[in-house]
Amino acid sequence: MLAQQDSAAAPPLTDPAEIIRRVAAHEEENQKKRHNYTYDEKVVEKKLDGNGDVKSTETSGFDIMMIYGEQVERQVSKDDKPLPPKAAAKEEEKIDKLIVKYKNETEEQRAKRLEKDEKAHEETREFVKEVADAFDFTMLPPETVDGRALYVIQGEPKPGYEPRGKNAKFLTKMRGKLWIDQDDYRWVKADLETIDTISFGWFVARLHKGTHLYAEETRVNDEVWLPKLVRLNLGARVALFKDFNIDVTQTYSDYKKFGAQTKIMTIGEVETVKP
């Protein structure tokens, strides 16, 4: 139904808030399709000194997979080398335990687990909907990336806005730019910056003003949008005592689709969850 309403022949929208609402409306459909994919993740974490110079670099590689409707990750490398046998065995054991746990859960247990996941997805959709209300938007000239037409929207926090959702309080402390696909109503790129300190969990951790987040997604198999790149320049203070600066880059690749009926076995048997 959404595909019929949002035909490629329809003229581009001009109301940025309506565009954001359509992004929220399309979130569920894309999320369901994501469940059919596995992919690789590489995380490069650079610790910086007060001058912004790199003190140390750590690289980790992960397999991202779905197990009985649950997205899980398995670390496979560290500093561009395979994990040592003991660490690799520990990762395999973690996955085996999850497979056995979910394989043996009752229908009621599985329904409750998936219901909890769906609630989290619904909170995400509501959060995106609230973005439409929390910002003053400016439509910028459209752009084309990989042959796809994109809306480009600049957002500044709306003065005096009172957040509704439990996570929406962060919206009043951020500004940024979004690139949204004109056909799929999926965000393709996001460039965000904190304009005030954001606190988490009884002030145990805080993101300082000026923390920068850049993210990209990519269209795979002409049916689903999956993560491509996340870059976070993190100036944070933990437990109110220790300041640190971290530059984190996450890249994703090797997207593979597996059938909905794929049989999942333990790692010690035949692993078919990641073809």
C-alpha positions as a printed Julia matrix, in Angstrom:
275×3 Matrix{Float64}:
  0.0     0.0     0.0
  2.81    2.39    0.86
  4.47    1.71   -2.48
  1.26    2.65   -4.3
  0.82    5.84   -2.32
  4.45    6.92   -2.77
  4.74    6.29   -6.49
  7.96    7.39   -8.17
  5.78    9.44  -10.53
  4.42   11.55   -7.68
  5.85   15.07   -7.44
  8.44   15.66   -4.69
  7.07   16.82   -1.35
  7.81   20.32   -0.11
  6.88   19.97    3.58
  9.95   18.64    5.48
  7.89   17.61    8.52
  5.67   15.44    6.29
  8.77   13.86    4.76
 10.02   12.93    8.24
  6.63   11.43    9.12
  6.77    9.27    6.02
 10.22    8.07    7.05
  8.67    6.88   10.32
  5.8     5.21    8.45
  8.25    3.22    6.31
 10.45    2.16    9.23
  8.53   -1.04   10.07
  8.63   -2.37    6.51
 12.39   -1.86    6.25
 13.01   -3.36    9.69
 11.24   -6.59    8.73
 13.38   -6.94    5.61
 16.55   -6.38    7.64
 15.79   -9.6     9.5
 16.66  -11.53    6.33
 20.22  -10.23    6.14
 23.61  -10.85    7.68
 26.66   -8.64    7.19
 30.1    -7.78    8.51
 31.01   -4.89   10.78
 34.43   -3.35   11.27
 34.96   -0.97   14.19
 37.99    1.3    14.37
 38.33    3.11   17.69
 40.89    5.87   18.08
 41.62    7.38   21.46
 42.68   11.01   21.23
 44.6    13.31   23.54
 43.59   16.85   24.43
 45.1    18.16   21.2
 43.14   15.73   19.05
 46.2    13.59   18.28
 45.78    9.81   18.19
 47.13    8.04   21.28
 46.06    4.52   20.35
 43.98    2.65   17.77
 41.97   -0.54   18.24
 40.21   -2.44   15.44
 37.54   -5.12   15.88
 35.63   -7.21   13.35
 32.18   -8.73   13.85
 29.69  -10.96   12.08
 26.17   -9.54   12.42
 23.5   -12.23   12.15
 19.89  -13.0    12.99
 19.05  -15.88   15.33
 15.37  -16.66   15.73
 14.44  -13.04   15.07
 17.17  -11.62   17.32
 20.09   -9.65   15.91
 23.36  -10.77   17.49
 27.04  -10.15   16.83
 30.06  -12.42   17.0
 33.54  -10.96   17.18
 35.85  -12.58   14.64
 38.95  -10.36   14.65
 40.97   -7.87   16.67
 43.47   -5.42   15.24
 42.93   -6.96   11.79
 43.94  -10.44   12.98
 41.7   -13.45   13.7
 40.84  -13.86   17.35
 43.13  -16.17   19.32
 41.69  -19.71   19.58
 40.54  -19.28   23.17
 38.73  -16.0    22.46
 37.24  -17.38   19.22
 35.94  -20.44   21.07
 34.32  -18.19   23.65
 32.51  -16.27   20.9
 31.33  -19.52   19.29
 30.1   -20.75   22.67
 28.12  -17.53   23.14
 26.34  -18.04   19.82
 25.75  -21.74   20.49
 24.1   -20.93   23.82
 21.81  -18.37   22.21
 20.78  -20.81   19.47
 20.0   -23.54   21.99
 18.16  -21.09   24.24
 15.93  -19.76   21.47
 15.48  -23.2    19.9
 14.1   -24.58   23.16
 11.98  -21.64   24.28
  8.22  -22.13   24.43
  5.84  -20.39   22.05
  4.81  -18.12   24.9
  8.42  -17.23   25.71
  9.18  -16.51   22.06
  6.06  -14.39   21.69
  7.05  -12.32   24.74
 10.61  -11.86   23.46
  9.49  -10.77   20.02
  6.84   -8.55   21.54
  9.56   -6.82   23.55
 11.59   -6.33   20.38
  8.57   -4.95   18.54
  7.96   -2.52   21.39
 11.52   -1.25   20.96
 10.95   -0.85   17.21
  7.71    1.03   17.89
  9.56    3.37   20.24
 12.01    4.04   17.41
  9.17    4.86   15.02
  7.58    7.17   17.59
 10.94    8.85   18.12
 11.26    9.53   14.38
  7.7    10.89   14.31
  8.58   13.29   17.09
 11.56   14.55   15.11
  8.97   16.06   12.76
  7.58   18.17   15.62
 10.77   18.98   17.53
 12.68   20.88   14.84
 12.4    23.91   12.63
 13.32   22.62    9.18
 14.79   24.19    6.09
 14.55   22.45    2.73
 17.9    22.59    0.94
 18.46   21.92   -2.78
 17.92   18.23   -3.6
 20.9    16.01   -4.37
 21.46   12.8    -6.3
 23.54    9.95   -4.83
 24.11    6.67   -6.69
 21.44    7.68   -9.15
 18.77    8.22   -6.49
 17.08   11.57   -5.85
 17.35   12.75   -2.26
 15.59   15.37   -0.17
 18.08   17.4     1.87
 16.73   18.84    5.11
 18.44   21.04    7.7
 17.03   20.95   11.22
 17.43   23.23   14.26
 15.76   22.55   17.64
 12.42   24.3    17.92
 12.57   26.92   20.7
 10.47   26.0    23.72
  9.65   22.48   22.47
  8.57   20.09   25.24
  9.63   16.5    24.4
  7.0    13.74   24.68
  8.93   10.48   24.36
 11.43    9.23   26.93
 14.35    9.6    24.5
 13.06   12.74   22.79
 14.76   14.97   25.37
 17.95   14.54   23.34
 16.32   16.21   20.35
 16.38   19.62   22.0
 20.17   19.37   22.24
 20.98   18.38   18.67
 20.96   19.88   15.22
 21.86   18.49   11.85
 21.15   17.58    8.26
 19.31   14.62    6.76
 19.38   13.17    3.25
 16.19   11.19    2.53
 15.43    9.02   -0.47
 12.53   10.51   -2.45
 11.14    7.1    -3.49
 11.64    4.95   -0.39
 11.41    7.67    2.3
 14.43    6.19    4.01
 17.18    8.31    5.45
 20.35    7.79    3.4
 22.72   10.07    5.31
 22.62   11.92    8.62
 25.06   14.57    9.84
 24.34   15.51   13.47
 25.98   17.59   16.19
 25.23   18.08   19.87
 24.73   21.73   20.8
 24.57   21.1    24.55
 25.69   18.43   26.99
 23.59   15.25   26.92
 23.46   13.16   30.09
 22.65    9.46   30.43
 21.69    7.37   33.43
 21.72    9.62   36.5
 24.6    11.66   35.04
 26.9     8.63   34.97
 27.87    9.5    31.39
 27.65   12.73   29.45
 28.24   13.68   25.83
 29.85   17.06   25.6
 28.71   19.86   23.34
 30.24   19.44   19.9
 30.03   15.64   19.72
 29.62   14.81   16.05
 27.77   11.88   14.42
 27.76   11.02   10.73
 25.96    7.96    9.33
 25.1     6.44    5.98
 22.85    3.63    4.79
 22.89    1.77    1.47
 20.2     0.07   -0.58
 20.83   -3.68   -0.96
 19.23   -5.99   -3.54
 16.9    -3.15   -4.48
 14.69   -4.0    -1.5
 16.19   -2.97    1.85
 18.32   -0.24    3.43
 21.19   -1.45    5.6
 23.92    0.38    7.54
 26.99    1.38    5.55
 28.97    3.77    7.74
 28.81    5.35   11.19
 31.4     7.83   12.36
 31.31    9.25   15.87
 33.65   11.87   17.24
 32.92   11.43   20.91
 33.88   13.88   23.58
 32.5    12.3    26.75
 32.82   12.28   30.49
 32.15    9.05   32.38
 31.18    8.86   36.06
 31.87   12.61   36.3
 35.55   11.89   36.86
 37.3    10.87   33.66
 37.24   12.82   30.42
 38.12   11.08   27.2
 37.9    11.7    23.48
 37.24    8.88   21.05
 36.88    8.82   17.29
 34.93    5.7    16.28
 34.3     4.54   12.71
 32.04    1.58   11.95
 31.88    0.23    8.4
 29.57   -2.5     7.11
 29.98   -4.85    4.16
 29.39   -8.31    2.69
 25.59   -8.15    2.92
 24.03  -11.6     2.44
 20.42  -12.65    2.37
 19.29  -15.92    3.86
 15.91  -17.6     3.45
 13.22  -17.17    6.05
 13.11  -20.96    6.45
 16.86  -21.37    6.92
 17.57  -23.96    9.58
 19.79  -22.66   12.35
 22.12  -25.19   13.99
 24.78  -24.85   16.61
 28.24  -23.8    15.5
 29.47  -27.27   16.38
 27.11  -28.78   13.81
 26.55  -27.03   10.5
 26.18  -23.25   10.59
 23.73  -22.08    7.98
 22.67  -18.8     9.56
 25.47  -16.96    7.73
 25.65  -18.36    4.2
